[in-house]
Amino acid sequence: MLSVLKNRHYFRLFSAQVIALAGTGLLTVALALLAYDLAGDRAGAVLGTVFAIKMIAYVGLAPLADAIAGRWPRKVLLIGADLVRGTVALMLPFITEVWQIYVLIFVLQAASAAFTPAFQATIPDILTDERDYTNALSLSRLAYDLENLLSPALAGLLLTLISYHWLFGGTVAGFSGSAFLVWMAAVPPRKAERTARPFFERVTRGVRIYLATPRLRGLLTLNVAAASAGAFVLVNTVVIVRGVYEAGETAVAVALAAFGAGSMLSAILLPRLLETVSDRIVMVRSGFLLALLTLGHAVYLVGNGWPAWAGFVAAWALSGVFYSAILTPSGRLLRISAHPEDRPSVFAAQFTLSHACWLVTYPLAGWAGAEFGLPAAMLVLGLLAIAGCIAALSVWPAEDPLVLDHEHSDLPANHPHLRQHPGHGRRHRHAFVIDDEHRVWPTHG
């Protein structure tokens, strides 16, 4: 897995991702504690709103950002977004009202809506070998797990020495370091489109490709399962630890770190597993296991109350294992489902549609927990996760062909794509073939 780090350009971008996500992990802990200071037992509702605002920014702005930024250099876009995020993080320690959190988080996540899809679409342009890209996806998942594991652990250590307000300084340092490393890296330019497209078509193209592809529709329904369980963990951990177990700030970081540890373990094991087991089997089965774990935990709470602290931490860790197994292979599905010039738009579509799932589950986790109790909220989210997994079985065929019949209804008559295949007209077949060196090549027939 680590062999891909020999590519110095990928190494710099991966390091930028690690540093930025480590800072974001500190931000998550600091925001949770700030919300508890400002709202007490209703901190879950505040965090649910914060995360809902984050998702609104992602869902509404990612496609626009992709369409507008298509003519900007990628490096300029990535560095600019990092600098905006760092500036916002610098302001967070000084707020005193809940509404100020909402405003600043919207601005910060608007910048992330521009940064993240562009960053994700850059990696397959650097690592063209399929095996290298699979390893990079697992490393990327590990980087995200730093936000849930090492960052909370670091936060717990720092909280024994300083106030949580100082954790925001780590977030500023993370985004600043990320901007510097992106500046040092060679970022490939975005692939030019085969033909100029109107602005509205550029905005919607990625979503249209995404929703027309069965495996990606399956990915979307599995995102519902991941978001349902993940939202409960991220929104309500601080309420459970501080209110139920009456533990301190460090224990909040420990609980979040347990979820991250499980996710990291899964990401480490997945590359070898995916060499012998299909993405669909791994993702769908992990989705069902995550949903059943969430439902089982809810039923246990109704009948027996909260488990001992060790049992709670173990449940969070196991949730992290299944959560990561759903999300880690998603980049492989996106890569084989789009041509290079469409890849940024498809990654932006995944960013938008997956976060639309979180837009539902975040406020549901926070508000249902505050109004009806945490067991009821967990039960509802577990049922939603089961529904997502059942839908995946329906929309993602077990025999998932890499060759798809489809029609190019949006291309002009003189488009080169049609001239290259005059015998087939607008309706023909696309195949994504993996050769002996694990490279993916688009072919036509």
N, C-alpha and C positions, 0 to 999 in steps of 0.2 A: 504493500500500500504506500509506503513512504518513498518508493522509488520515483514517484512523480515529482517529488520536491527537488529532484536534480535539475528540472527545468527552472532556470533562475527567474524567468518572468512569472511563471505560475507560483513559484515560491514567494515572491514579493507580494503578489495579489493575495495568496493564502494568508500570509502574515498580516496583511492589512485587514483581512476579514477577522482573523483571530483577535487582533488588538481592538478593533471596533466592537466586536461582540462581547469581549471581556468587559469593556466599558459599559455596554448596554446591560449586561448582567448586574453590574453595580447599580445602574439606574433602576432596574426592576426592584431590587431589594429596598433601595432608598425611597422609591415612590410608594411601595407598600407601607413602609413605616411612617412616611409623611401622611398618607391617607388615614392611617390609624390614629395619628395625632390629631388630625383635623376633624375626623368623623367618628372615631370610636368604633362601636360595634357595627356601624353601618359602613365601615371601610370597604367591605366587599361590594356594596352597591356603588361606591365611588370608583373603585378599581374597575368594576364592570363597565361603568360609563367611560372611564379613561380608555380602556381597551376597545370599546365600541367606537370612540372617536378615532382611535388609531386605525381601525378597520375601515371607517368611512373615508379617511384620507387615502388608504391603500386602494379601496375599490373604486373610488371616484377619480383618483388622479393618476394611477399607474398607466392606463391606456392613453390618457392625454399626454402624459410625460413621454411615453414611448413614441407617440406620433410627432410631438414637437421636437423631441431631442434627436430624431432620426437624422437631422442634418447638422448636429453638433458633434465635435470630436468626443469620443467616449471618455477620454481622460479628463477633459474639461468638465463634463457632466459629473463624473464620479468625485473629483476633488471638490467641486462646488457644493455638491450635496453634503459631503463630509463637513465642510466648513460651516454650513448652515446648521447642521445638527450639533456641532460643537458649541456654536454660539448660543443656541437655545439651552443646552445643558448647563451652560455657565449661568443662566438666569434662574434656573430652578431652585437653588438653595434659598433664594430671597423671597419666595412667594409666601403669602399668608392666608390666601383664600382658595377654596376648592375650584372656583371658576377659573382662576389663573392657571391651575394645573391643566384644565381642559384646553385653554387657548394655546399654551406652549407645547403641549403634546401634539396638537393638530399640526402646528408648524413643523415640529421635529419629524413627525411621521410623513408629512407631505414630501420632505426631502428624502426620506427613506423610500417612498414610493417611486422616486426617480432613480435612486441609487441601486436598489437591490435587483430589479429585473435586468438592468443594464450590466451589472456585475455578473450575474448568473449566466447571461447569454455570452459573455466574453470568454468564459472558461472553455467551452467546447471549441472555440476558434483557436485557442492556444494548444489544447490537448486533443488532437484529431484521432488518436488511437482509442478504440473502444474500451480496452482494458484499462488504459490510463485514466480515461474519463470516469469509468466506474469507480476506480480507486479515489479519484478526486471528489466524487460525490460523497463517498464515505468520509473522507477527510473534511469535507464541507459540513457534513452532519456532525462530526466531532467538534468542529468549530462552533456550531450552534449550541452543542451541548456544554461548551465552556461557559456559555451564558447561564446555563442551568446548574452547573456543577462547580467549576473552579471559581467563577465569580461570586456565587453565594458563599463558598468556603472562604474566599479572600475577604468578602464583606463581613463574615462572622468574626474573622481574626481582627479586622480593622475596628469593628464595633466595640471590641474590648479596650480600645485605646482612644477612639475619637467618636464624636457625634456622627449620626448617619448623614447629616447635611454635607459632610466632607466627602461622602461617597460620590456625589455629583462631580467632584473634581476629577475622579478617576474616569468618569464618562467623557469629560472634556479631553482628557489626555488620550483616551482611546480613539476618538474621532480625529484628533489632530495627527496622531501617529498613522492612522489609516490613510489620511490625505497625503502624508509624506511618502508612504510606501507606494501608493498608486502613482504618484509623480515620478518615482524612481523606476517603475516597471514600464516595459514596452507593451502598451495596450493596443491590440489589433483594431484597425478601423472597422466600423460596421459594414457588412456586405451591402453593396449597392443593389437596389431593387432592379429587377429586369425591366420594369416599366414604371413610369411615374404614376402615382395613384392620388386621387383626391384626398383631402384631409380626413373627411369622415370615414372613408374606406380604410385609411391607415389606422384610425382609432379603433375600428371594429374588426379588422382583419384577423388579428390573433384570436379573438374570442370565437369568430366564425370557424376558423380552422380547428380550434380546440373542441368546440361542441359538435363538429362533424366527424370527429374521430372516436370510435368506440372505446379504445383503451383510455383515452383522456377523459371521456365521460365517466368511465369507471374510477379513474383517479379522483375526479371531482366528488363522487359519492363517498369515496373512502376518506377524502378530506373532511367530510361531515363527521365521520367517526372520530378521526384524530382531534378535530376541533372540539367536539363535545367533551371528551375526557380531558383534553389539555386545558380547556378553558376553566373547568372546575378547579384543577390544580393551581393554575396561575392566579386566579381571582380569589379563591377562598383559603389558600394555605395560611395566610397571615391571620385570618379570622379564627381558623381552627387552632393554630398553635398558640396564639395570644389569648383567645377567649375560652376555648375548650380545655386545652392542656395547661393553660396559665403559665406558659413558658416565656422566656425572654426573646430579645431581638436575635440573638445568635441562633436560637432554635428554629426561627423562621428560615434563616439561611441554610441550616442543616436539612430541613425538610425539602426545600427546593433543590438542594444539592443531591439528595437521594433520587429525585426524579431525573435529574441530569445524569447521574451515574448509570442508571438503567439504560437511558437513551444512548450513552456513550458506549456501553458494552455491546449493545445491539449493532451500532454502526461499525464497531471493530470486527464483529463476526460476519456481517452481511456480505462483503465482497466474495469471500470463498463460497458462501452458501449460494449466492446468485450465479455461480459458475455451473451449478448442477440443478438448481430449482428455479422455475420461472418467476418473473417479477409478480405475475398475477397471483400465484399460489402463496408466495410470501406475504404479499400485501393484504390479500383478502382474509387469509387465516389470522394474521396479526390483528386485523380490524375486528374480527369476531371475538378474539381473545381479549382485546382491550375493552370492547363493549360489555362482555360478560363479566370481566373483572369489576368494571364500574357498577354494573347492576348488582353483582354479588356483594360489593362493599355497602351499597345502599340498603339492601335487604338486611345485612348483618347489623347495620346501625339501628334500623327500626326495631329489630328483635332484641339486641344485646347492648346497644349503646356503643360508645366509642371504644375501640380496642386500646390495648396498652401502647405506649409510645413506640416501642420497637415494631409492633404490628403495623401501625400507621406508616412508619417510615418504609417498611418493606413493601407495603401496598403501593406507595408512591414510586419506589424503585422499579417494581414490576410494570407499572403503568408506563414508565419511561421506556422500558424495553420494547413493548408493543407499539408505542407511539412512534418511535424511531424507525421500526421495521416497516411501518406504513409509508413514511415520508422519504426515507433515504433513496429508494429506487426511482423516485418520481422524475428526476432529471434524465434518466435513461429513456423513459417513455416520451418525454418532451423532445429529446434529441432525435429519435427515430421517426417522429411524427411530423417533422417540418424540414423544409429545405433551409440551407444556411441563411439565406437572405430573409426568411420568415421567422427564423429562430428567436430573435429579440421580441417579436410580437407575440409569439406563442409563450415564451417565458413570462412576458408581461401579463398575458391572459391567465396563466396559472397563478401568478401573484395576485391578480384581481379576484378571480373566482374562488381560490382557496381562502382568501381573506374575507370574502363575502360569507363563507361558512362561519368564520370567527365573529363576524359582525352580528350573527344571530346568537351564537353560543356564549360569547363574553357577557353581554347584558343579561342573558337568561341565567347564567351561573351566578352573577352578582345579585340581581334583583330577586330571583326566586329564592336564593339562599337567605336574603334579608327578610323577605316577606313570609315565606312558608317553612323555613328551616333548611339546614344543609342536607339532611337525608333526602328530603323531597326534591331538592334541586339536583342531587346526584342521581336520583331515580329517573327523573325526566331526561337528563342528559344521557344516561345509559340507554334508555329506550330510543332516543334520537340516533345514537351511535349504531344500535342494532339495525334501525331502519336504513341507515346509510350503507351498511354492509350488505343487506339484502338487495338493495338497489344495485350495488356493484355487480352482484351475480347476474342480474338481469341485463344490464347495459354493456358489460364487458364480456364478450364471448370467451368460453374456455379455450376454443381454438382461435387464437388471436392472430390473424394473418398479417404478415408484413407487406403483402401485396393487396392493394385496395382499388377496386373500380370506383372511379369518381368522374365528375364533370367539371371542366373549367368554364363556368358560365359567365365569368366576369372579365375574360380576356378579349381584347379586340381581335378582329379577323386576321390582321397582319402580324399578330404577336409571334416572336421567334419560337416560343414554346409549341405553338400549333404548327408552324412551318416545319419543325423538326419531326413531327409525327403526322404527316398528312393523311395517312391511311386510317387513322383512328378518330380524327376530328376532335371535338371538345371532350368527348367521353372516352377515356382510356384508363390505363392502369399505372399506378406508381408502386415501385417495390424498393424497399430499403434493405440492401443485401449486406450482410456482415461477412467479410472475406476471411481468409485464413489468418490474417494478421490482426483480426478483430477491429477492422476499420469499417465504418458504415458508408455505403455509397448509394445515392439515389439513382435508380434506373427507370426506364419507361418502356411500356409495351402496349 
